[in-house]
Amino acid sequence: AALLFGLSSRVLVTVCVRPFRAGRCICSAAGGPEPLKVLAPPPRIAATNRFVVLSDLHVKSDTLRTALQALRAAHGAAVARNAGILFCGDFWHARGAIPVHLLHHVLRELETWTQPVIMFPGNHDMVNRVGDEQSLTPLATTLGAENCLLVTKPAVFMNALFVPYLARVEATLKELRSAQSR
């Protein structure tokens, strides 16, 4: 089973000896332990076994054109490979409010997407430092529940542990290592 974490602006992929299972505890963004949950994604996403990986667009006014080109290229590659798209965080450049003109252009692009998408937020996608709200929600809503899985808390899916950016990274990593060794 693979272990995927969104840490700062990098994604670390490690192969684990044992698959992660529901019921093991890890630290939540709020600081208390929460059991790992097994995600039950829509059938179209669950049936996808190949993904084009995209991360760190850091969309802002002066990167919008390049970001839109990257989105088109990722979707084109996914269509050509009959794959989904795995977005690994830092879609937006600035934490907090999203400028409407940027959101408008991005949503218009995502409305054309036909491939399933899994997204998890990075630190720039958090509306606040606690991480209880993410700026990826409008994107997931536009893509639709049948085509997009937004992972906002650590969870197991396809025998992989998906961990979005969490404010308490050190505690989370310690707990993950402990769960892996059991």
PyMOL CGO cylinders between C-alpha atoms (Angstrom):
from pymol import cmd
from pymol.cgo import CYLINDER

trace = [
    CYLINDER, 0.00, 0.00, 0.00, 1.24, 3.48, -0.76, 0.3, 1, 1, 1, 1, 1, 1,
    CYLINDER, 1.24, 3.48, -0.76, 1.48, 6.35, 1.67, 0.3, 1, 1, 1, 1, 1, 1,
    CYLINDER, 1.48, 6.35, 1.67, 0.81, 9.79, 0.21, 0.3, 1, 1, 1, 1, 1, 1,
    CYLINDER, 0.81, 9.79, 0.21, 1.26, 12.95, 2.22, 0.3, 1, 1, 1, 1, 1, 1,
    CYLINDER, 1.26, 12.95, 2.22, 0.83, 16.59, 1.25, 0.3, 1, 1, 1, 1, 1, 1,
    CYLINDER, 0.83, 16.59, 1.25, 3.72, 18.27, 3.08, 0.3, 1, 1, 1, 1, 1, 1,
    CYLINDER, 3.72, 18.27, 3.08, 4.50, 21.91, 2.41, 0.3, 1, 1, 1, 1, 1, 1,
    CYLINDER, 4.50, 21.91, 2.41, 4.86, 21.97, -1.34, 0.3, 1, 1, 1, 1, 1, 1,
    CYLINDER, 4.86, 21.97, -1.34, 6.09, 18.42, -1.88, 0.3, 1, 1, 1, 1, 1, 1,
    CYLINDER, 6.09, 18.42, -1.88, 4.44, 15.06, -2.13, 0.3, 1, 1, 1, 1, 1, 1,
    CYLINDER, 4.44, 15.06, -2.13, 6.25, 12.12, -0.60, 0.3, 1, 1, 1, 1, 1, 1,
    CYLINDER, 6.25, 12.12, -0.60, 5.34, 8.66, -1.82, 0.3, 1, 1, 1, 1, 1, 1,
    CYLINDER, 5.34, 8.66, -1.82, 6.46, 5.66, 0.21, 0.3, 1, 1, 1, 1, 1, 1,
    CYLINDER, 6.46, 5.66, 0.21, 5.57, 2.00, -0.12, 0.3, 1, 1, 1, 1, 1, 1,
    CYLINDER, 5.57, 2.00, -0.12, 4.40, 0.54, 3.17, 0.3, 1, 1, 1, 1, 1, 1,
    CYLINDER, 4.40, 0.54, 3.17, 4.83, -3.03, 4.36, 0.3, 1, 1, 1, 1, 1, 1,
    CYLINDER, 4.83, -3.03, 4.36, 1.20, -3.37, 5.49, 0.3, 1, 1, 1, 1, 1, 1,
    CYLINDER, 1.20, -3.37, 5.49, -1.90, -1.63, 4.17, 0.3, 1, 1, 1, 1, 1, 1,
    CYLINDER, -1.90, -1.63, 4.17, -3.41, 0.98, 6.45, 0.3, 1, 1, 1, 1, 1, 1,
    CYLINDER, -3.41, 0.98, 6.45, -6.75, 0.01, 7.94, 0.3, 1, 1, 1, 1, 1, 1,
    CYLINDER, -6.75, 0.01, 7.94, -9.69, 1.94, 9.28, 0.3, 1, 1, 1, 1, 1, 1,
    CYLINDER, -9.69, 1.94, 9.28, -9.78, 2.28, 13.05, 0.3, 1, 1, 1, 1, 1, 1,
    CYLINDER, -9.78, 2.28, 13.05, -6.14, 3.21, 13.59, 0.3, 1, 1, 1, 1, 1, 1,
    CYLINDER, -6.14, 3.21, 13.59, -5.86, 6.63, 15.16, 0.3, 1, 1, 1, 1, 1, 1,
    CYLINDER, -5.86, 6.63, 15.16, -3.98, 9.64, 13.95, 0.3, 1, 1, 1, 1, 1, 1,
    CYLINDER, -3.98, 9.64, 13.95, -3.95, 13.27, 15.09, 0.3, 1, 1, 1, 1, 1, 1,
    CYLINDER, -3.95, 13.27, 15.09, -6.51, 15.55, 13.52, 0.3, 1, 1, 1, 1, 1, 1,
    CYLINDER, -6.51, 15.55, 13.52, -6.01, 19.16, 12.52, 0.3, 1, 1, 1, 1, 1, 1,
    CYLINDER, -6.01, 19.16, 12.52, -7.85, 20.13, 15.72, 0.3, 1, 1, 1, 1, 1, 1,
    CYLINDER, -7.85, 20.13, 15.72, -5.35, 18.18, 17.83, 0.3, 1, 1, 1, 1, 1, 1,
    CYLINDER, -5.35, 18.18, 17.83, -7.45, 15.26, 19.08, 0.3, 1, 1, 1, 1, 1, 1,
    CYLINDER, -7.45, 15.26, 19.08, -7.11, 11.68, 17.87, 0.3, 1, 1, 1, 1, 1, 1,
    CYLINDER, -7.11, 11.68, 17.87, -9.45, 10.56, 15.11, 0.3, 1, 1, 1, 1, 1, 1,
    CYLINDER, -9.45, 10.56, 15.11, -9.76, 7.08, 13.67, 0.3, 1, 1, 1, 1, 1, 1,
    CYLINDER, -9.76, 7.08, 13.67, -8.71, 6.60, 10.07, 0.3, 1, 1, 1, 1, 1, 1,
    CYLINDER, -8.71, 6.60, 10.07, -11.70, 6.28, 7.79, 0.3, 1, 1, 1, 1, 1, 1,
    CYLINDER, -11.70, 6.28, 7.79, -12.00, 4.23, 4.65, 0.3, 1, 1, 1, 1, 1, 1,
    CYLINDER, -12.00, 4.23, 4.65, -13.37, 6.42, 1.89, 0.3, 1, 1, 1, 1, 1, 1,
    CYLINDER, -13.37, 6.42, 1.89, -16.27, 5.17, -0.17, 0.3, 1, 1, 1, 1, 1, 1,
    CYLINDER, -16.27, 5.17, -0.17, -15.87, 7.20, -3.36, 0.3, 1, 1, 1, 1, 1, 1,
    CYLINDER, -15.87, 7.20, -3.36, -18.38, 7.19, -6.20, 0.3, 1, 1, 1, 1, 1, 1,
    CYLINDER, -18.38, 7.19, -6.20, -18.06, 4.14, -8.49, 0.3, 1, 1, 1, 1, 1, 1,
    CYLINDER, -18.06, 4.14, -8.49, -16.45, 6.11, -11.32, 0.3, 1, 1, 1, 1, 1, 1,
    CYLINDER, -16.45, 6.11, -11.32, -13.59, 7.25, -9.09, 0.3, 1, 1, 1, 1, 1, 1,
    CYLINDER, -13.59, 7.25, -9.09, -13.26, 3.85, -7.38, 0.3, 1, 1, 1, 1, 1, 1,
    CYLINDER, -13.26, 3.85, -7.38, -12.93, 2.17, -10.80, 0.3, 1, 1, 1, 1, 1, 1,
    CYLINDER, -12.93, 2.17, -10.80, -10.04, 4.42, -11.82, 0.3, 1, 1, 1, 1, 1, 1,
    CYLINDER, -10.04, 4.42, -11.82, -6.64, 2.77, -11.45, 0.3, 1, 1, 1, 1, 1, 1,
    CYLINDER, -6.64, 2.77, -11.45, -4.38, 5.25, -13.24, 0.3, 1, 1, 1, 1, 1, 1,
    CYLINDER, -4.38, 5.25, -13.24, -3.84, 8.88, -12.34, 0.3, 1, 1, 1, 1, 1, 1,
    CYLINDER, -3.84, 8.88, -12.34, -2.08, 11.88, -13.81, 0.3, 1, 1, 1, 1, 1, 1,
    CYLINDER, -2.08, 11.88, -13.81, -0.53, 13.72, -10.84, 0.3, 1, 1, 1, 1, 1, 1,
    CYLINDER, -0.53, 13.72, -10.84, -0.71, 17.50, -10.63, 0.3, 1, 1, 1, 1, 1, 1,
    CYLINDER, -0.71, 17.50, -10.63, 0.36, 19.75, -7.81, 0.3, 1, 1, 1, 1, 1, 1,
    CYLINDER, 0.36, 19.75, -7.81, 1.57, 23.20, -6.79, 0.3, 1, 1, 1, 1, 1, 1,
    CYLINDER, 1.57, 23.20, -6.79, -0.15, 25.38, -9.40, 0.3, 1, 1, 1, 1, 1, 1,
    CYLINDER, -0.15, 25.38, -9.40, -0.05, 28.37, -7.01, 0.3, 1, 1, 1, 1, 1, 1,
    CYLINDER, -0.05, 28.37, -7.01, -2.68, 30.22, -9.07, 0.3, 1, 1, 1, 1, 1, 1,
    CYLINDER, -2.68, 30.22, -9.07, -2.46, 34.00, -8.79, 0.3, 1, 1, 1, 1, 1, 1,
    CYLINDER, -2.46, 34.00, -8.79, -2.98, 36.82, -11.29, 0.3, 1, 1, 1, 1, 1, 1,
    CYLINDER, -2.98, 36.82, -11.29, 0.45, 36.61, -12.88, 0.3, 1, 1, 1, 1, 1, 1,
    CYLINDER, 0.45, 36.61, -12.88, 0.44, 32.76, -13.08, 0.3, 1, 1, 1, 1, 1, 1,
    CYLINDER, 0.44, 32.76, -13.08, -3.16, 32.32, -14.27, 0.3, 1, 1, 1, 1, 1, 1,
    CYLINDER, -3.16, 32.32, -14.27, -2.33, 31.79, -17.94, 0.3, 1, 1, 1, 1, 1, 1,
    CYLINDER, -2.33, 31.79, -17.94, 0.33, 29.16, -17.16, 0.3, 1, 1, 1, 1, 1, 1,
    CYLINDER, 0.33, 29.16, -17.16, -1.93, 27.48, -14.58, 0.3, 1, 1, 1, 1, 1, 1,
    CYLINDER, -1.93, 27.48, -14.58, -4.77, 27.20, -17.10, 0.3, 1, 1, 1, 1, 1, 1,
    CYLINDER, -4.77, 27.20, -17.10, -2.35, 25.68, -19.64, 0.3, 1, 1, 1, 1, 1, 1,
    CYLINDER, -2.35, 25.68, -19.64, -1.19, 23.17, -16.99, 0.3, 1, 1, 1, 1, 1, 1,
    CYLINDER, -1.19, 23.17, -16.99, -4.80, 22.25, -16.19, 0.3, 1, 1, 1, 1, 1, 1,
    CYLINDER, -4.80, 22.25, -16.19, -5.56, 21.70, -19.88, 0.3, 1, 1, 1, 1, 1, 1,
    CYLINDER, -5.56, 21.70, -19.88, -2.40, 19.61, -20.30, 0.3, 1, 1, 1, 1, 1, 1,
    CYLINDER, -2.40, 19.61, -20.30, -3.18, 17.47, -17.23, 0.3, 1, 1, 1, 1, 1, 1,
    CYLINDER, -3.18, 17.47, -17.23, -6.74, 16.85, -18.38, 0.3, 1, 1, 1, 1, 1, 1,
    CYLINDER, -6.74, 16.85, -18.38, -5.56, 16.08, -21.93, 0.3, 1, 1, 1, 1, 1, 1,
    CYLINDER, -5.56, 16.08, -21.93, -3.01, 13.59, -20.60, 0.3, 1, 1, 1, 1, 1, 1,
    CYLINDER, -3.01, 13.59, -20.60, -5.67, 11.96, -18.42, 0.3, 1, 1, 1, 1, 1, 1,
    CYLINDER, -5.67, 11.96, -18.42, -8.09, 11.63, -21.35, 0.3, 1, 1, 1, 1, 1, 1,
    CYLINDER, -8.09, 11.63, -21.35, -5.35, 10.15, -23.58, 0.3, 1, 1, 1, 1, 1, 1,
    CYLINDER, -5.35, 10.15, -23.58, -4.47, 7.58, -20.88, 0.3, 1, 1, 1, 1, 1, 1,
    CYLINDER, -4.47, 7.58, -20.88, -8.03, 6.91, -19.71, 0.3, 1, 1, 1, 1, 1, 1,
    CYLINDER, -8.03, 6.91, -19.71, -6.85, 8.05, -16.28, 0.3, 1, 1, 1, 1, 1, 1,
    CYLINDER, -6.85, 8.05, -16.28, -8.06, 10.19, -13.43, 0.3, 1, 1, 1, 1, 1, 1,
    CYLINDER, -8.06, 10.19, -13.43, -6.32, 13.26, -12.07, 0.3, 1, 1, 1, 1, 1, 1,
    CYLINDER, -6.32, 13.26, -12.07, -4.75, 13.36, -8.61, 0.3, 1, 1, 1, 1, 1, 1,
    CYLINDER, -4.75, 13.36, -8.61, -4.24, 16.91, -7.38, 0.3, 1, 1, 1, 1, 1, 1,
    CYLINDER, -4.24, 16.91, -7.38, -1.79, 17.06, -4.48, 0.3, 1, 1, 1, 1, 1, 1,
    CYLINDER, -1.79, 17.06, -4.48, -2.27, 20.52, -3.04, 0.3, 1, 1, 1, 1, 1, 1,
    CYLINDER, -2.27, 20.52, -3.04, -1.37, 24.19, -3.33, 0.3, 1, 1, 1, 1, 1, 1,
    CYLINDER, -1.37, 24.19, -3.33, -3.83, 25.01, -6.08, 0.3, 1, 1, 1, 1, 1, 1,
    CYLINDER, -3.83, 25.01, -6.08, -4.01, 28.64, -4.96, 0.3, 1, 1, 1, 1, 1, 1,
    CYLINDER, -4.01, 28.64, -4.96, -1.05, 30.86, -4.15, 0.3, 1, 1, 1, 1, 1, 1,
    CYLINDER, -1.05, 30.86, -4.15, -2.49, 32.85, -1.26, 0.3, 1, 1, 1, 1, 1, 1,
    CYLINDER, -2.49, 32.85, -1.26, -4.24, 31.38, 1.76, 0.3, 1, 1, 1, 1, 1, 1,
    CYLINDER, -4.24, 31.38, 1.76, -7.65, 32.86, 2.59, 0.3, 1, 1, 1, 1, 1, 1,
    CYLINDER, -7.65, 32.86, 2.59, -9.96, 34.61, 0.16, 0.3, 1, 1, 1, 1, 1, 1,
    CYLINDER, -9.96, 34.61, 0.16, -9.86, 33.65, -3.53, 0.3, 1, 1, 1, 1, 1, 1,
    CYLINDER, -9.86, 33.65, -3.53, -10.00, 36.55, -6.00, 0.3, 1, 1, 1, 1, 1, 1,
    CYLINDER, -10.00, 36.55, -6.00, -13.23, 36.23, -7.99, 0.3, 1, 1, 1, 1, 1, 1,
    CYLINDER, -13.23, 36.23, -7.99, -11.61, 36.74, -11.40, 0.3, 1, 1, 1, 1, 1, 1,
    CYLINDER, -11.61, 36.74, -11.40, -9.19, 33.85, -10.75, 0.3, 1, 1, 1, 1, 1, 1,
    CYLINDER, -9.19, 33.85, -10.75, -11.96, 31.59, -9.47, 0.3, 1, 1, 1, 1, 1, 1,
    CYLINDER, -11.96, 31.59, -9.47, -14.10, 32.42, -12.51, 0.3, 1, 1, 1, 1, 1, 1,
    CYLINDER, -14.10, 32.42, -12.51, -11.37, 31.41, -15.00, 0.3, 1, 1, 1, 1, 1, 1,
    CYLINDER, -11.37, 31.41, -15.00, -10.50, 28.21, -13.14, 0.3, 1, 1, 1, 1, 1, 1,
    CYLINDER, -10.50, 28.21, -13.14, -14.13, 27.12, -12.75, 0.3, 1, 1, 1, 1, 1, 1,
    CYLINDER, -14.13, 27.12, -12.75, -14.76, 27.74, -16.45, 0.3, 1, 1, 1, 1, 1, 1,
    CYLINDER, -14.76, 27.74, -16.45, -11.82, 25.45, -17.28, 0.3, 1, 1, 1, 1, 1, 1,
    CYLINDER, -11.82, 25.45, -17.28, -12.88, 22.72, -14.83, 0.3, 1, 1, 1, 1, 1, 1,
    CYLINDER, -12.88, 22.72, -14.83, -16.43, 22.69, -16.27, 0.3, 1, 1, 1, 1, 1, 1,
    CYLINDER, -16.43, 22.69, -16.27, -14.94, 21.09, -19.41, 0.3, 1, 1, 1, 1, 1, 1,
    CYLINDER, -14.94, 21.09, -19.41, -13.26, 18.22, -17.51, 0.3, 1, 1, 1, 1, 1, 1,
    CYLINDER, -13.26, 18.22, -17.51, -14.57, 14.70, -18.07, 0.3, 1, 1, 1, 1, 1, 1,
    CYLINDER, -14.57, 14.70, -18.07, -12.08, 12.62, -16.06, 0.3, 1, 1, 1, 1, 1, 1,
    CYLINDER, -12.08, 12.62, -16.06, -12.45, 11.70, -12.36, 0.3, 1, 1, 1, 1, 1, 1,
    CYLINDER, -12.45, 11.70, -12.36, -10.45, 13.80, -9.89, 0.3, 1, 1, 1, 1, 1, 1,
    CYLINDER, -10.45, 13.80, -9.89, -9.09, 13.24, -6.39, 0.3, 1, 1, 1, 1, 1, 1,
    CYLINDER, -9.09, 13.24, -6.39, -7.96, 16.41, -4.62, 0.3, 1, 1, 1, 1, 1, 1,
    CYLINDER, -7.96, 16.41, -4.62, -6.37, 17.06, -1.30, 0.3, 1, 1, 1, 1, 1, 1,
    CYLINDER, -6.37, 17.06, -1.30, -5.44, 20.47, 0.01, 0.3, 1, 1, 1, 1, 1, 1,
    CYLINDER, -5.44, 20.47, 0.01, -1.97, 21.83, 0.63, 0.3, 1, 1, 1, 1, 1, 1,
    CYLINDER, -1.97, 21.83, 0.63, -1.07, 24.57, 3.08, 0.3, 1, 1, 1, 1, 1, 1,
    CYLINDER, -1.07, 24.57, 3.08, -1.93, 27.32, 0.55, 0.3, 1, 1, 1, 1, 1, 1,
    CYLINDER, -1.93, 27.32, 0.55, -5.41, 25.84, 0.09, 0.3, 1, 1, 1, 1, 1, 1,
    CYLINDER, -5.41, 25.84, 0.09, -6.38, 26.38, 3.73, 0.3, 1, 1, 1, 1, 1, 1,
    CYLINDER, -6.38, 26.38, 3.73, -8.71, 29.27, 4.37, 0.3, 1, 1, 1, 1, 1, 1,
    CYLINDER, -8.71, 29.27, 4.37, -7.41, 29.54, 7.92, 0.3, 1, 1, 1, 1, 1, 1,
    CYLINDER, -7.41, 29.54, 7.92, -4.50, 28.15, 9.94, 0.3, 1, 1, 1, 1, 1, 1,
    CYLINDER, -4.50, 28.15, 9.94, -6.64, 25.53, 11.68, 0.3, 1, 1, 1, 1, 1, 1,
    CYLINDER, -6.64, 25.53, 11.68, -7.47, 23.98, 8.32, 0.3, 1, 1, 1, 1, 1, 1,
    CYLINDER, -7.47, 23.98, 8.32, -11.17, 23.46, 8.94, 0.3, 1, 1, 1, 1, 1, 1,
    CYLINDER, -11.17, 23.46, 8.94, -12.05, 25.15, 5.62, 0.3, 1, 1, 1, 1, 1, 1,
    CYLINDER, -12.05, 25.15, 5.62, -10.38, 24.65, 2.25, 0.3, 1, 1, 1, 1, 1, 1,
    CYLINDER, -10.38, 24.65, 2.25, -10.43, 26.78, -0.87, 0.3, 1, 1, 1, 1, 1, 1,
    CYLINDER, -10.43, 26.78, -0.87, -10.71, 23.63, -3.03, 0.3, 1, 1, 1, 1, 1, 1,
    CYLINDER, -10.71, 23.63, -3.03, -14.41, 23.25, -2.15, 0.3, 1, 1, 1, 1, 1, 1,
    CYLINDER, -14.41, 23.25, -2.15, -15.70, 25.42, -5.06, 0.3, 1, 1, 1, 1, 1, 1,
    CYLINDER, -15.70, 25.42, -5.06, -13.53, 23.39, -7.46, 0.3, 1, 1, 1, 1, 1, 1,
    CYLINDER, -13.53, 23.39, -7.46, -14.88, 20.07, -6.15, 0.3, 1, 1, 1, 1, 1, 1,
    CYLINDER, -14.88, 20.07, -6.15, -18.44, 21.40, -6.34, 0.3, 1, 1, 1, 1, 1, 1,
    CYLINDER, -18.44, 21.40, -6.34, -17.95, 22.42, -9.97, 0.3, 1, 1, 1, 1, 1, 1,
    CYLINDER, -17.95, 22.42, -9.97, -16.51, 19.01, -10.86, 0.3, 1, 1, 1, 1, 1, 1,
    CYLINDER, -16.51, 19.01, -10.86, -19.45, 17.28, -9.14, 0.3, 1, 1, 1, 1, 1, 1,
    CYLINDER, -19.45, 17.28, -9.14, -19.68, 14.61, -6.46, 0.3, 1, 1, 1, 1, 1, 1,
    CYLINDER, -19.68, 14.61, -6.46, -19.70, 11.80, -9.02, 0.3, 1, 1, 1, 1, 1, 1,
    CYLINDER, -19.70, 11.80, -9.02, -16.42, 13.03, -10.56, 0.3, 1, 1, 1, 1, 1, 1,
    CYLINDER, -16.42, 13.03, -10.56, -14.46, 14.51, -7.66, 0.3, 1, 1, 1, 1, 1, 1,
    CYLINDER, -14.46, 14.51, -7.66, -13.32, 13.27, -4.28, 0.3, 1, 1, 1, 1, 1, 1,
    CYLINDER, -13.32, 13.27, -4.28, -12.03, 16.03, -2.00, 0.3, 1, 1, 1, 1, 1, 1,
    CYLINDER, -12.03, 16.03, -2.00, -9.99, 14.48, 0.81, 0.3, 1, 1, 1, 1, 1, 1,
    CYLINDER, -9.99, 14.48, 0.81, -9.97, 16.90, 3.75, 0.3, 1, 1, 1, 1, 1, 1,
    CYLINDER, -9.97, 16.90, 3.75, -8.93, 14.53, 6.55, 0.3, 1, 1, 1, 1, 1, 1,
    CYLINDER, -8.93, 14.53, 6.55, -6.53, 11.58, 6.59, 0.3, 1, 1, 1, 1, 1, 1,
    CYLINDER, -6.53, 11.58, 6.59, -8.29, 8.59, 5.06, 0.3, 1, 1, 1, 1, 1, 1,
    CYLINDER, -8.29, 8.59, 5.06, -7.68, 5.25, 3.38, 0.3, 1, 1, 1, 1, 1, 1,
    CYLINDER, -7.68, 5.25, 3.38, -8.61, 4.76, -0.26, 0.3, 1, 1, 1, 1, 1, 1,
    CYLINDER, -8.61, 4.76, -0.26, -7.38, 2.08, -2.70, 0.3, 1, 1, 1, 1, 1, 1,
    CYLINDER, -7.38, 2.08, -2.70, -5.08, 0.67, 0.03, 0.3, 1, 1, 1, 1, 1, 1,
    CYLINDER, -5.08, 0.67, 0.03, -3.33, 4.04, 0.23, 0.3, 1, 1, 1, 1, 1, 1,
    CYLINDER, -3.33, 4.04, 0.23, -3.35, 6.55, 3.04, 0.3, 1, 1, 1, 1, 1, 1,
    CYLINDER, -3.35, 6.55, 3.04, -4.19, 10.04, 1.79, 0.3, 1, 1, 1, 1, 1, 1,
    CYLINDER, -4.19, 10.04, 1.79, -3.11, 12.81, 4.15, 0.3, 1, 1, 1, 1, 1, 1,
    CYLINDER, -3.11, 12.81, 4.15, -3.97, 16.40, 3.25, 0.3, 1, 1, 1, 1, 1, 1,
    CYLINDER, -3.97, 16.40, 3.25, -1.89, 19.20, 4.69, 0.3, 1, 1, 1, 1, 1, 1,
    CYLINDER, -1.89, 19.20, 4.69, -2.40, 19.43, 8.43, 0.3, 1, 1, 1, 1, 1, 1,
    CYLINDER, -2.40, 19.43, 8.43, -1.19, 22.24, 10.68, 0.3, 1, 1, 1, 1, 1, 1,
    CYLINDER, -1.19, 22.24, 10.68, 0.28, 19.74, 13.17, 0.3, 1, 1, 1, 1, 1, 1,
    CYLINDER, 0.28, 19.74, 13.17, 2.56, 17.88, 10.74, 0.3, 1, 1, 1, 1, 1, 1,
    CYLINDER, 2.56, 17.88, 10.74, 5.07, 16.60, 13.31, 0.3, 1, 1, 1, 1, 1, 1,
    CYLINDER, 5.07, 16.60, 13.31, 2.39, 14.98, 15.49, 0.3, 1, 1, 1, 1, 1, 1,
    CYLINDER, 2.39, 14.98, 15.49, 0.72, 13.53, 12.41, 0.3, 1, 1, 1, 1, 1, 1,
    CYLINDER, 0.72, 13.53, 12.41, 3.97, 11.99, 11.13, 0.3, 1, 1, 1, 1, 1, 1,
    CYLINDER, 3.97, 11.99, 11.13, 4.75, 10.50, 14.53, 0.3, 1, 1, 1, 1, 1, 1,
    CYLINDER, 4.75, 10.50, 14.53, 1.31, 8.91, 14.68, 0.3, 1, 1, 1, 1, 1, 1,
    CYLINDER, 1.31, 8.91, 14.68, 1.56, 7.62, 11.10, 0.3, 1, 1, 1, 1, 1, 1,
    CYLINDER, 1.56, 7.62, 11.10, 4.92, 5.99, 11.81, 0.3, 1, 1, 1, 1, 1, 1,
    CYLINDER, 4.92, 5.99, 11.81, 3.49, 4.40, 14.93, 0.3, 1, 1, 1, 1, 1, 1,
    CYLINDER, 3.49, 4.40, 14.93, 0.47, 3.04, 13.02, 0.3, 1, 1, 1, 1, 1, 1,
    CYLINDER, 0.47, 3.04, 13.02, 2.74, 1.70, 10.27, 0.3, 1, 1, 1, 1, 1, 1,
    CYLINDER, 2.74, 1.70, 10.27, 4.90, -0.25, 12.71, 0.3, 1, 1, 1, 1, 1, 1,
    CYLINDER, 4.90, -0.25, 12.71, 1.96, -1.98, 14.46, 0.3, 1, 1, 1, 1, 1, 1,
]
cmd.load_cgo(trace, "trace")
